[in-house]
Amino acid sequence: MKSPFTFEHSAPNNIEKGKLYPAVFLMHGMGSNEQDLPPLLNELKDQCHIFSLRGPIVQPPGYAFFTIEEFGKPNKAIFDKIVIHIRDFIEEVVSEYPVDATKLFVMGFSQGAILSQTLSLVLGNEKLAGAVVLSGYLPEHVRDEYYKHDVTNLPMLVTHGTMDYMLPYQWGEATRDYFKEQEADVTFLSFEDGHGVTPAVQKEIIRFFKKHF
């Protein structure tokens, strides 16, 4: 891999020769790392490739993918660059690993959720088979300035805690409404908790992937 990312990769056990498998690309939240999200998909490990990326910016106690100018506003130059790097990483994986190019999924929490919905617009339904957006928001400059590919019927699971004091619950509703306007196939899950992933949310994540693999 020529990619600048540090990442963890897990492949199905007993891979059948010549068979291509779905791939899920994971992006963690601010201050976390590439080991954070894979346990959520333990039940699916033998059904897909999992690529978990580490953000390149040191953000104790872990890492970040981009910096923030002000609340709800990523640093545009850094953010746009990381989106391009992740897009290129996905394309490189398709060319180098036995993955099914028609079954590519992105999933992220917090900062990673911001990226996963942005990548949904950057890649569109031509390249993505689905997206999981866990407690994030769509940056204003992405909505207003990006060239957006078609996401019609793109399966999306969007979740947000009603007691999220890090990123307001209303931002999750705004994500839901925006992608529904774009005619994506949005499933929205609100839950009575804060900024995190509950066992009930994890069950919905597993259900989502089993349905769309």
ABEGO torsion letter per residue (X at the ends): XABABBBBBBBBBGBBBGBBBBBBBBBBBBGBBAAAAAAAAAAAAAABBBBBBBBABBBOABBBABBBABBGBBBAAAAAAAAAAAAAAAAAAAAABBBBAABBBBBBBEAAAAAAAAAAAAAEAAABAEBBBBGBBBBAAAAAABBBBBABGBBBBBBBBAABAABBAAAAAAAAAAAAAAGBBBBBBBBBBBBBBBAAAAAAAAAAAAAAX
